[in-house]
Amino acid sequence: MRIAIFLYDGMTALDAIGPYDVLRQLPGAEVVFVGDTAGIKRTEAQPLGLVADRAFADVTRADILVVPGGLGQERVMREPATLAWIRRIHETTTWTTSVCTGSLILAAAGLLRGLRATTHWAVLDELREFGATPVSERVVEQGKIITAAGVSAGIDMALRLVARIAGDDVARGIQLGIEYDPAPPFDTGSPQKAPAYIVDLVRQTLEQMRAAYVVPAA
């Protein structure tokens, strides 16, 4: 089973690595990290680099595609070659998935039109611009497309996908193996739970980060 994880400058690290640490444990898994070119892709926190071992031209099919989000997503959404590759791979997949604002990349590729989908709460309504129906849920399945909400939801998405492919017990075992048993110190993990002033503060911070983000130098 080939699992293609798309890497690009400006992605959020956990969006890619969370699903990776779950999906790599699927029986028969072969994980490939893919970028527009092979080489190091810098995350939002620029000192951290992840390596794309393959370029688009080297990967023409996958059973599972994972598209992470991140501040670089807005640039990626305007890259015709990237969107064309996603559409080509989607034609071969059993499952096409996204984490956080990665769903906006899928939407820009035309894959979410007429479908329910989720993304980070702060940009949820932007899905409407691409003909998708925004849903404030942690994981949303629509046929073979699975979208996950912000960052940490990628682990939930991956575990649900393992259950679909290999059964609940395999998914339970992987969850236990990575000790995914969240017990956060605060019950503010969604805008519905957080105080309004915290929601406003985070929204403003994210908007400032999006406006100020600069693509890392090669």
Buried (B, 14 or more C-beta within 10 A) or exposed (E): BBBBBBBBBBBBBBBBBBBBBBBBBBEEBEBBBBBBEBEBBBBBEEEEBBEBBBBBEEBEEBBBBBBBBBBBBBBBBEBEEBBEBBBBBBEBBEBBBBBBBBBBBBBBBEBBEEBBBBBBBBBBEBBEEBEBBBBEBBBBBBEBBBBBBBBBBBBBBBBBBBBBBBEEEBBEBBBEEBEBEEEEEEEBBEBEEBEEEEBEEBBEEBEEEBEEBEEBEE
